[in-house]
């Protein structure tokens, strides 16, 4: 991915194309392309890109991308309406996706206890399934404040 192509797509408002280009790149690579000046000058387009890009990633890279993007909303993009709320949404959505991914992964360990040369005890698999159930029970709903009220 070239710096100019990602930035050019974002500046042109071609957010879907920018997301397709960035989706297969590392978070570090995307972060390197979006400097402070680009984020500041093209804040609305950059915000649209960051939100779409984070939501297009698989759970673990999404968590990393959301963490980086949240930092941008608290610095370079802080002048946007709802910058803190957008950052919170991205992080909480990414955390929820990562937790559910981890829960699914824990449940899949049953295969490691099945077979003639398995070294993982069935009791461990049962405990991991219990952890998975606990993780799935976590609530990541965002409570927003408007004035002094919670909604």
Secondary structure, 3 states (H helix, E strand, C coil): CCHHHHHHHHHCCCHHHHHHHHHCCCHHHHHHHCCHHHHHHCHHHHHHHHHHHHHHCCHHHHHHHHHHHHHHHCCCCCCCCCHHHHHHHHHHHHHHHHHHHHHHHHHHHHHHHCCCCCCCCHHHHHHHHHHHHHHHCCCCCCCCEECCEEC
